[in-house]
Amino acid sequence: MKSDRGLMLWAVLVGIGAGLMAVFMKQAVGGLRQGMFAVQSWLGGSWFLALGPILGLWATHWVVRKLLNGEHPGPGIPSTLHAISTNRGRMKRTWMFAPVVTSILSVGFGGSGGLEAPAMQAGAAVGSEVASQTRKHFRRRLLLIGCAAAGSLAAMFKAPVAAIVFAVEVIMIDLTASSLVPILMASLASLLTAFVFFEGEDILTVPTLADFQATRLPWYLLVGVATGLGSVLFSRLYIVGHRAIGRFKNPKTRMALAGLLIGGSVAALPPLFGEGYEVINALFLGYSDVLIEDVWMLEGSLALPSLLGWLLLASCLKPMLTGFTVGAGGVAGVFAPALFSGALVGFAMALSINGFVGPTAMPIGNAVLAGLCGMMAGVLHAPLTAIFLATELSGGYGLFVPLMLTSAVAFQTSRTLMRHSIYTRELAERGELLTHDKDQSVLTLMNLKEELEQDFLPVQAHWNLGQLVEVVAQSQRNLHPVIDGEGHLLGIVDLQDIRQVMFDRGQYPTLRVVDLMTLPIAEVQWNDKMEDVMAKFERCGAWNLPVVEDGRYVGFVSRSRLFNAYRKWLKATSLD
């Protein structure tokens, strides 16, 4: 009971800390943005904004090199998930402040991306550090990381329920009574912190939307399909942009090229500057002019076909520019860009439907909300988070049913075409992704190197039986690896196989180890995933298997030890 009270207290404190960081980041970026636009307005023209992204990238690079000793915080959510799956949730102490400073510089000066992922990473690092200092075990550390992630999102959007769901969907917290209450307390504490320091300054301001009508469900279905396909395109464009910039090995070249591409895009289309929440707020009201404002090549309003093309162009450019920003060394997330592109797609769908069917067939504000909901569900593979975030943003559950439809369709469409999200793609490819599949998660957390047994005494193939017996007398094991002069595994000598000749001293000088050894039934590679190791044991039925690295013997792994480790981690990951 005392431990539970202590956990609640730490959950609240972590939530407050995550909320303060989120508020500070939003305020700092807002201040930089206002300063950039003030100077731009004074100078006239949008050319000044084009200088912002490269200034932000250079400033980020300087901070990483000079103040962080070259330790780049990396992508926020993937870095956090990687630390959970491979390092027992232990995160670098520098991550408590590094993502905060670097993301403010990268995004505040106009780089494409959001602050949500860096804020969650910084908050998660705080939760990890609290767990380490208070000597909490793995499940408590994971829970505090989830509290921090929920707190960050709750403070950003003032959406506490969506924040809780995000911790369950993305951070992979088990939804149990013992986990739900601390996360709820952290989310609430962070929300109250945001209300105190961020009152009246909501990121997204959703106006009163049209009531739900069952006759409009087909249109929400179409928005779901469009955002599902759009989310796949979003993810692939982001990857293309990231990889294209990453091909240049020189960091100065990457920054210069990315700064030029992002800056040029911002000069041509100023709404692409930074996060893009102001554009979303304008679209909610039906103001399409925000997209062509200050665009030197355009004058007046656009005809419907041109406007639709302009919307699709902006929605495709956003993920590419985000990929450029991150690939060049900037620190930013895809959360805000996904909302931006989703809002544009929703707006475009409303204009198309209303143009073909009737002017009131699909309310624009409803379509924008459904669009960002669907795009978030598809890009992040977090349909429940998308539903509850959109619902809380709209101020009620009046559109809950159509948002459920849009999110489900978008998620299923995206999942069919792209199995993993941007957050999890690389982790899944390396077998380092935790999921809600308990067996899979436990196997991911298990480490082959920790279960390696190296007290098996090796022997040489050219040795005679007498030399082998001398080693057997010193060993506590029944197996002996046979290696050559370079350590390569040649075979195995099993004590059960040589019992009949062990006591025949007449054969000691003549019988060789090479005549007594057998080939192993199977070998475990040093870099094998634990899932593959378990599968090898199941296939061959052995109790011990040799482990090799590039053909060289490094030890044995036993079935019994792996099952003991499995039971240990199964207990450690249970939050009950």
Secondary structure, 3 states (H helix, E strand, C coil): CHHHHHHHHHHHHHHHHHHHHHHHHHHHHHHHHHHHHHHHHHHCCCHHHHHHHHHHHHHHHHHHHHHCCCCCCCCHHHHHHHHHHHCCCCCCHHHHCHHHHHHHHHHHCCCCCECHHHHHHHHHHHHHHHHHHCCCCHHHHHHHHHHHHHHHHHHHHCCHHHHHHHHHHCCCCCCCHHHHHHHHHHHHHHHHHHHHHCCCCCCCCCCCCCCCCHHHHHHHHHHHHHHHHHHHHHHHHHHHHHHHHHCCCCHHHHHHHHHHHHHHHHHHCHHHCCCCHHHHHHHHCCCHHHHCCCCCCCCCCCCHHHHHHHHHHHHHHHHHHHHHHHHCCCCCECHHHHHHHHHHHHHHHHHHHHHHCCCCCCCHHHHHHHHHHHHHHHHHCCHHHHHHHHHHHHCCCCCHHHHHHHHHHHHHHHHHHCCCCCCCHHHHHCCCCCCCCHHHHHHHHCCHHHHCECCCCCEECCCEHHHHHHHHHHCCCCEEEEECCCCEEEEEEEHHHHHHHHCCHHHCCCCEHHHHCECCCCCEECCCCHHHHHHHHHHHCCCEEEEEECCEEEEEEEHHHHHHHHHHHHHHCCCC
